[in-house]
Amino acid sequence: MTRVFDEDLPYRFSTRAIHAGQRPDPTTGAIMPPIVQTSTYVQDALGVNKGYEYARGKNPTREALERNVAALEGGRHGFAFSSGMGCVDSLMKLFKAGDHIVCGENVYGGTYRLFDKILTNFGMSFSFVDTRDPQKIEGAITPKTVAMLLETPTNPLMRLTDLAAAAAIAKTRGVLLIVDNTFATPYFQRPLEYGAHVVFHSTTKYLNGHSDMIGGICVLNDDPLAERIQFIANAAGAVPGPMDSWLALRGTKTLALRMRQHDANGRKIADALAKQLGAERVFYPGLASHPQHDLAKKQMSGFGGMISVETKSKANAATVLGRVKVFSLAESLGGVESLISHPASMTHASVEPARRAALGVTEGLVRLSCGVEDVDDLLEDLEQAFRGI
Ligand SMILES: *Cc1c(COP(=O)(O)O)cnc(C)c1O
């Protein structure tokens, strides 16, 4: 008898992370799910197959990842994509010309670029609002609004949106609430539990956690909506390969361990930087000085490893970026290794300078993705990098 992990039992997060979506290979007992590297599946007879016909539609390695992340987010359905942006783009294919979306003004630069530079050409319209204030969300909804898309905490300013308040608005106004949970991960925050309809990730970041693939995934509960997304995934084809799916799946096994350490390191580093530079220059929801610290404690069970710091000028930022020895200057986040970046010229380069300034993404802002190295090495590295800044 093959041992089968029963996903319906109330196993806890770390147990689900390691087992959900996976079972020993029936032919060999291999404990790791195989990387099913195939484009097609042989059919037994005309119209008779094992549930797999062509790998754009379905792949067992991808399905294992989808079931695994769905179990972590507390949703019934998961759909993996070739990148976080591929996931957002596919979700937007639920909508049509004339539809209006209310979007957080501080979302990932690539999400803003997709909406503002591409989807507006297809007759969709977007309002970018400060979703920290639920009244601004509500005020932006029009009769044409079909969805709200937000990120909490945001990149790079670590601003929060009250998920319960946003979900209540979505419910009364009959629009979908879509939440980008890339920064918090389901280990610290599960938007579906607050009433979001769809939660998504760039699996490239914390879920994979090892900076060795690009991917995206969404999770939801609604069956008819899931059927439409499955249709879009197959019809539009932004699906991940089995190798990348497998790498993400390997990553989620250690998500709980990694997030605990990212969080422990993040808290110590934010505290130290606040002491060195002044708390008003350090953006981290775990700091008591963060204006939404109470909301952070309410809807997140930890704060993670993302911290932004105001250095006050581009020259200062360049000095810090040039001095670090353990942190590496690179885009991206969420890997075991610590990274440092300059949002204004990197992740937010596609946002017009005036808009960037209005959002608070200054030329002096640097963003840290605190990895899981020994925290004392990270603290020493940052202390010398920020000295005199
Ligand atoms: C990286 C990122 C994305 C885009 O994901 P890709 O995998 O790079 O396409 C979307 N949202 C957030 C918050 C991200 O950090």
The ligand as a Gaussian input file, in Angstrom:
#p B3LYP/6-31G(d) Opt

LIG

0 1
 C        8.938000      39.789000      -8.530000
 C        7.551000      40.183000      -8.215000
 C        6.527000      40.040000      -9.154000
 C        6.789000      39.534000     -10.555000
 O        7.210000      38.213000     -10.562000
 P        8.204000      37.581000     -11.668000
 O        8.345000      36.175000     -11.230000
 O        9.479000      38.366000     -11.613000
 O        7.532000      37.734000     -12.993000
 C        5.245000      40.399000      -8.778000
 N        4.988000      40.884000      -7.547000
 C        5.949000      41.044000      -6.627000
 C        5.609000      41.589000      -5.283000
 C        7.265000      40.703000      -6.922000
 O        8.220000      40.877000      -6.012000

